[in-house]
C-alpha cells in the first residue's frame, strides 16, 4: 500500500482499522444514509446481519470510533439513544458511499471469480505429480 495511497506511518493503518473494522463501514454507511444521526434500533435495522450484541460495542466511544460524535439520550417518547457523526465523520460520507456502490456493482463478479478459483483448487482437480502420486491440495 504505502506510497500508492499516501500511507506514511503505522498511525494511518490504525485509523484504517478503526474505519474499516468488521461492522464499522456498514454502521458508517447507515449513519450517512440517515443524515448523520440515527437511533440504535434504526441502525440495527439498517445494517443487515448485525445483532444487538455486536452493534452495542461498536457504538461505544471506547471502541475507537473517533468518527462517531457520541450518543445523546433522548427523553422524549419513546425514550432512546441517538448516535451521530462528528464533522470529521461526515467527511467519510462520499468515500464510504463510493465503496458501498463499488461493492454492490461488483459483488456478483467477485463471487463468480471466487467460485472459479475454488473449482480449480478443489480436491477433485488435483494433478498427478512426477512420482505417480496425487499432489496434495496446496490450501
SULDASUL-V932466 format. One record per helix or strand. SS is the DSSP state (~ for helix, > for strand). FROM is the first residue (numbers start at 0). TO is the last residue. If there is no record, write none. Layout:
ss=SS from=FROM to=TO
ss=SS from=FROM to=TO
This chain:
ss=~ from=1 to=4
ss=~ from=9 to=18
ss=~ from=23 to=32
ss=> from=36 to=38
ss=~ from=39 to=45
ss=~ from=51 to=58
ss=~ from=60 to=62
ss=> from=67 to=73
ss=> from=79 to=84
ss=~ from=86 to=89
ss=~ from=92 to=120
ss=~ from=122 to=124
ss=> from=127 to=127
ss=> from=133 to=133
